[in-house]
Amino acid sequence: MSAGDEPVAAPSGLERRLGLHALRVALFDRPVPAGLSWWHTLGSATMAVFLVQLVTGIVLAMFYAPSPDHAYDSIRHLEQQVAAGRVLRGMHNWGASAMVILTMLHMVRVFAMGAYKYPREANWVLGVGLLGLVLAFGFTGYLLPWDQRAYWATQVGASIAGTAPWVGGALATLLKGGSQLGAATLTRFYALHVLWLPAAVGVLIALHIAMVIRQGIAASPRVLEDGAPDRTDDPSYPAHHDAAYLASKRSGARFWPDIIAKDVVVATVVIGLLILLAITRGAPLEAPADPTDAAYVPMPEWYFLPFYQLLKLFPGSMEATIAVGVPALLVLTLVGLPFFDRNSKRHLRGRPVAMLSLTVLIGGSALLLGAAVREMGSVVAVESSRVLTSTERAGRASFERQCASCHLVAGSGGEEGPELTGVGARHSTAWLHSFIENPLRFHPDSKMSAFGPPTLSHQEIEEIARYLGTLRGPPGRELKVMIVDTFPEPSPPP
Ligand code: HEC
């Protein structure tokens, strides 16, 4: 070795053994194109939430018992007895929605900036695969608490799969692990949720990120468009693109610290939001699954609602076609996108078809989601967006017939009596039952007449009382439950 190329400092022992310097340069110290926006943080934010799901999921798994006899109780135990159990489960629950939202937003960003075009076609396809896995995580995770909504939403999912032509029956059986939704289904979903899917996502994420590092983050659409041939399959396109890309990286922006800083800010905000939602709203847990309650109105997780609503628009034989056709078409379009779209324009303004498709897809989904939510509104408790049980729904129907003329609930009804939007937070169902039966025992000059038999049967009164018990205040502003029941003195024996 000549004197000139002596290293400045001798490498440390660790460096000599592991060569970490090269890794650090490859991962962090790479140049990036100028002008990356906040939109570019969505991918890493998704990754951050995935890590939250991984950590919270591992802890949840330590408390969860994957059998129909114990699943529900194990979740309730976690919620009520384990320190921070409720918050942990809340984070995992909200994290699932965040994964779906962030993955989709990230895809919209990549789509809108044309970043799936040369040379990143394969990475787009990996991303589509990741979206599929995220949805599969959501679907399998939904069943695990084994409450009413879990059971019935999965029942719906399996029956939708069952409508597929030729393979439908086999598909439904495969999902359920038999002909019935039961212990075999739960075991299967649990194994998918905690073993198969994390492994698959891990592999795809590793590949996805490795490709991003290898290929670099796509430069701004304008830079890559300038002077480019019209089509990316033009033989001269790659040379043009690569030169423009190289030039865009000469601005001096570096992954560390320029990009990382934004990523950390966004990830912190997102995780903070998850914690806040987990603390204030928790995660829903309804009554334990009751396979005999056929009157239960199933409600899939919100991100499946647009599809669910679409199916409702096509009853009968069309439904099977839509059930299979729409997802299949969507997958084919997404996977095929970078291969049939060879237009070299990247900015959305130069891509009318892309702009239109995006608008139709987002607008259509929003309309369907809105319609589904409106329809759900008629079966959902005012206070917690919890789905009402069949008893509570029967109670609400009677209430609307007999009581709504005098009592306001969530903005509709008469005003002769007091508003009852928060009555469930103030009174027990037992108190409500005896009050409805005969208010005069409570207030001798009550303006509300007695509804006891023969006007209403005890069962009807009990249903109304149960329904009123669900009213805990206006949505988002639930009252603290503080039961203050004063019963009248029992009349002295004669
Ligand atoms: C004719 C009007 C009228 C009808 C119909 C009516 N209520 Fe009332 N309700 C009142 C009035 C007025 C009060 C106020 C207390 C009183 O006068 O005893 C009241 C009080 C109540 C309360 C007590 C609220 C509280 O916070 O203390 C409940 C609960 C209640 N009504 C439920 C019902 C139910 C359930 C029905 C239908 C089965 C019904 N009401 C039908 C007029 C009515």
Residues whose N, C-alpha, C, O or C-beta is under 5 A from the ligand:
A	BS01	HEC	Q402 C403 C406 E416 G417 P418 I436 P439 H443 S446 K447 M448 F451 I464
